[in-house]
Structure formats: C-alpha cells, structure tokens
C-alpha cells in the first residue's frame, strides 16, 4: 500500500509537487480522490461498468474497493459473466 506517488505522498517526503489533482484541479491529490472522487475517475468508472455490463453502483469510500469489487462480482447475473 501507499505506492502511488500522489501529491499527498510527495508532500510527506518533502518533494516538490502540485498539491491539487492535475485532472480536475478541484481537490488535493490523494489516492482516494484519484481513484474514487475525481469527476474524471467517476466518469471512467461509469464508462467501464457500462462497457463491462456490471450492474453495480460506482464505488465510493465505503466499503473498501476490494469489498465493493467482490460484492459487484457476486451480484452480476450469471448471464453477464464468462463461463
């Protein structure tokens, strides 16, 4: 964990960085923001889930991303999964 060099991590290591998300310039760049909260990430999730035909809501902070994925997989109808 904590392997992505986000602005949040760069700041902890006292390295020069742009503090805000480079995609939306709205919020501090954290891993949570980059993967779940950024409007660009949310659109990417929406498009990916639609393309994969996974009938699940876009993930958010709770539950964890891994728990969300397990739940989404369990609730995907068998007709939409590979044999």
Order of alpha helices (4+ residues) and beta strands (2+ residues): alpha-alpha-alpha
